Amino acid sequence: MRSLGWKHSWFVLVSVLFFGLLLQGCEPDKKDSRFQEVLLQGKTMGTTFTIKAFVPVSQMQSLNLYSDITQILADVNQSMSTYIPDSEISRFNRSTDLTPFPISDDFRIVVAESIRLGKSTQTLDVTMGPLINLWGFGPDKHPDRVPSDDEIRAIKQRIGVDKLVLNEQGIAKTIPDLELSFSAIAKGYGIDKVALFLEKQGLTNYMVEIGGELRISGTKENNEPWTIAIEEPDVNLLQRAIHKTLHPGTMSVATSGDYRIYFEVDGVPYAHIISPTTGKPMIQDLVSVTVLNPSAMTADGLATALVAMGTEKAKAYVEQNNIPAYLISKTDKGLESFASKAFAPYM
């Protein structure tokens, strides 16, 4: 089965989810004999997954976690991967019919949240795929030429979340060649689906990670809290180091940034943050955003949108909407960080 492909989203920002969230902490000296630590790893959606759960010994024989979880992720992939010809999203994208297209419950949830976040942030658009591809930041990843103004104007006629209608019958296009692509937010939804499955099995102490995004619940053994590290942005790509550690408790964590994907033409750098107004790369100072939210899908969508805003707009948005967020910006004096009021309890 083909995967969701390149893990970055095709929104106003193609997010760099750069594995900036690292599990930290020492192993406990004594293990609780009532629980068995289960570690599951594999590949999904063009990246890898790691799941750690503490399972009561009495349930070990009755659970088939790996098989059930891989099927859940395969189902999400089958619904939302543009790399699978008969997936829901591929069939919708090929259709030129303007009547409602029937969709699954999973697909509806992801589309609805994408639209909600798009309207709220004004910097998230799940129809941006053709424009991102035009600049070479799409799945083929060949950013080596600057599109002409005519090319950009033509593509802009084909994008816009306002051209998408979600109703009881399904989703409908108002123009025949509208396309959807929400691979990053779909990956977060996959995390949420796995977490919900674990909780239905009565498992409340777990960590689910896909491609660097996390959702954690409860504690590790002996009530030891989960500790997460935010990566230090390295503009020169020479090294990676921990910037800050935090204790999210039961929460999802997503980090996005803009400093690792760009290309140069005639000595001019072009970053991958595309303006919805001009259709061209934006120049801004926000290089990393970490967002906490109960939903991994929402956390990832917000992190993506906030980086596209730039520092000052992002600060205002997270404070106005009471969002736990941690921003790292580049200035003439070096990197500067900002933690929202809602983020402070997790530091």
N, C-alpha and C positions, 0 to 999 in steps of 0.2 A: 504494500500500500504506500502510495506516495505521501509525503508529509506536507505539513502546512508550508514548508519551505523556509526561506529567509526569515529569521525571527523578528526583524524590525517591522514596525507597522507602516502602512501606506497612508498615514494621515498627513496633516499639515507638517508634522515632524515625523521623520522616520527615526524612531527612538533607538539609541544605542544602549541596549540592556547588557552591560558589560561585565556581568558576573561580579558586580561591586558589592554583593551581599554574601558574606562568608560566615559560615557557622563557626563560632568561637567557643572556647571553654574547655575545661579539663574534665576527664572522666571521673565520676565519683569513686571514692575509695571502696564503698560497699554497694552491692547491687541488691535491689529488692527482689527476692526469690519468687514473688507472686507474679512478676512480669517478665516477659521475654522481649528483648530488643530485636525488632525486625527491620532489616535494611533491604530496600528494593531499588534497583537501578535499571535503566534501560534507555531506549531512544524513542522519541516522539516529536512530531511537529517540526522536524528539521533540527532538533537539538536533543539534549539528554534530560532525563528526569532522575531525581533521587528522592526517595520517600523513607522516612524513619518513623517508626511507630512503636509504642510500648504496649504490647498485647498481653492480657492476662494469660497465664500458662494454661488455664482451664479451657481457653478458646483456641489454642494453637492448632489442634487437630481438626477443628470444624471450619476454619477460615481458609479461603483460597485467595489471598489478597493479590498476589501478583497477576494471576489470570483475570480476576475481576477488574483490577485497575487498568491493565493494558487494554482491556476491551472498552472501558469507559473512554480512555484517551483515543482509541481508534475510532470510536463513534463520533467524538468531537471533530477529529480530523476529517472523517468522511463527510461531515456536514459543512465544514468551514474552510477546507483547503482548496485553494485555486489551482493546485497541482494535480488534483484528482478530477478527471474529466466528467465523471458522473456525480460529483458532490453537489450539495444544494447550491452552494455559492457559484460553482462553475455553470450549472444549468441556468441559474438566474442571470448571470453575466452574459451568457450566450443568447438569451431570449430577447427578442425585440418587441414582445407583446406588452402593451400598456395596462393590461388587466391584472388584478391581484394574483400574485404567484404564491401558492400554498407553501408554508414553511413549518418546520418542526418546532416544538417548544423550546429546545436549546437555541436554535437559530433566532427565534423571536426574542429571547432574553438578551442575546448579544447585540442584535440590531437595536432594540429599544434602549439599552444602556449607551450604545454608541451615539444614538441620536440625542439622548438626554445630555450627555457630556458635551456633544458638539454644540448644542444650543447654549449650554451654560458657559462654556469656556470660549467659544468663538474661535478656537484654534485647533479643533479636532474635526476631521472630515473623512469619513470612511469611504468616500468616492474619489480620493486623491490619487489612486493608483496610477492612472495614465500620466499624470503630471510628474509623479515621482519617477516613473519609468523613463519619461522623456529626458530627465536630467541624469539618468544612468544609475540611480540609487535603488532600482527595483531588484527583482530576484536574479537577474543576470549580472548585476553588479559590475557594469562597465561605464563608470563615470569618466568620460574622456573628451567630451565635446560640450560646447555651450549651445543650447538650442537657439534658433532664431526667434525674433519677436512674433513672426507670423505663426510659427509652430506652437509657441506658448499660447497665443490667442485662440488658436484652433482647439487646443486641448482644454482650455478653460471653459469652453462651451459645453464640454462633456462632463464636467464635475460639479458638485454641489449637493450637500445633504438635503437642501430644499427641493431637490428633484426626486426625492425618495418619499414614498407614502407607506406608512405602517398602519394596518387596520385589522379588523377581526378576520378578514378573508386571507390575509397574508401581507406581502409587501409588493408595491407596484412602482414602476418607473413613470416619470412624466416625460422622459425623452427615451428613445429606443436603445441608445448605446450607453446608457449609464452602467457603471460597473461598481461592484463592492469589493473591498479587500480589508479585512480587519484581523490579520494574523496575530498581532501582538495581544490584542484584547481577547482574542479567542484562546490564546495560550493561558491567559489569566483565568478565563472561564474554565478551562480544563483543570486547573489547580483547584478552583472552587468545587467542581464536580467530584474530584477525588476526595477532597476534604469532607464534603457532605456524605459520601459513601462511607468513609471511615467513621464518622460520627453515628451513622445509622447502625454500624456494627458495635456501637458502644465504646469506641476508641476515642478518647479525648486528649491524649498526649501524643502529639505527632508533629512532623515537619514535612511539608510537601514542597518540592522545588522543581521547577521546569525552566531551564535556560537562564537561571540566575534570579528568577522571581520566586518569592516564598510566601507560604501561608503556614503559620505555626499555631499550635494550640496547647494549652496546659503547660506542663513542665517536662523536663527530662527525669531521669531516675532520682529518687530521694528528694523530690521537689526542687531540683536544681533548675533555675530558669534558663530559657533559651537566650543566648546572646548573639547579636548580629553585628557585623562590621560593615560600614560604608567605605567603599574604596576611595582613596585619594586620587583625584583627577590628575593625570599626568599628560599635559599638553604635548610634550615631546615624545610620548609613547616609549620612554626608555625604561620605566620601572613601574611596578604596582605596589602600593602600600596601603595600610589601613589609615583612614582619615579619622573615623570616630566609631565607637561601639555604642550599641543601644540595646535596651531590653523591651521589646515590643509587647510582651505578654501574649495574649491570644489575638493575633492580628496578621494581616498580609502586608508585605513590604515589596515595593517596586522602585527601582532606580533607573532613570534615563539621563542621558547626557549627549552633548553634541560634538565632543572634541576628538573622536576617533575616526569619523568618516568624513572625508572631503576629497576633492581632487583639484589639481592645478592645470590651468591652460594659459600658456604664455606668462607664467609666473604669478597668475592671479588665482588665489584659493577660492574654491566654491564649497561651502559647507552644505550639509544635507537638509537643513531646515528651510522649507519652502514657504514663502508667503502666500496665503490664500488670495491676497489682493493683486499682487504683481505677477505671481506665478514663478518668481525667481527666488534663489537662496537669500535668506535673511542674514544680516550681520547683527549679532547680539552678544551679550556678555555672560549669559547663564550657561554653565557647562555641566552641571549635575543637579538633579532633583531626586530626592527620596521621599516617597509618600507612603503613609500608613493608612490602611482602611480595612474593615472586616472582610471585604471582597477583594481578591487578587485581581479580578477583572477591572474593577473600578480603580484600584490603586495604580495599575499600569496605564489605564487611559488617562488618569489625572497627571501622572508623571510625564507622559508624552506631551500632553497639552501645555503643562506649565513651562517646560523647557522652551517651547515655541513662543511663549509670551515675552521672554526676557525677564530680567531680575525684578524691576520695579513693578511691572504689571502682575508678575507671579506673586510677589510679596502681598500686594493689595488683595489679590484673589483668594489666597489661602487664609488670610486674616478675616476677610469679609465672610468667607464660607466655613470658617472654623475647621480647616483641614490640617491634620498633622503632617507637616512637610519640612524638609531640610534642604536648603538651597546652597550651592557653591558657585560663586561667580568669579570670573577673572577680571582683575583691575590692573591699573598701572602699578599698584603696590604689591601685586601678587594675588593669590586666591583669598577670597573673603566668604565667610559662611553666614547663614541666617537660619535660625530655627523659629518656626511659627509658635505662637502661644500654645496651640493645641499639641505641638510636638514635644514641648519641654518635659512633660512627665515621663517620656520614654528614654531620656538621655541619662 
